[in-house]
Amino acid sequence: MEKLTDKQQYFRNIIDLVLDGEGDKNEVDFCMNQVAHCPYCRTTYEQEKAVRECIKRYENYVTAPQDLLLSIQSITQQAVYS
């Protein structure tokens, strides 16, 4: 694999923020510019976006086990009351 350029590396560092809607305007603009002009970034963007769409499609069908939910709730409450 080729070594990533600085722009590609920065893109990799912020793409999750951008796709999750947590990137600021500069990060979003940077990513969209890279997607438009860099084949590596475009491919990465399309793959990451596809993964998120797949997860969204199936998350309605998967529920966490009740004992896991209770365990998390118990741990959270212990941390609050400690």
Secondary structure, DSSP 8 states (H G I E B T S, - for coil): -----HHHHHHHHHHHHHHTT---HHHHHHHHHHHHH-HHHHHHHHHHHHHHHHHHHHHTT----HHHHHHHHHHHHHHHH-
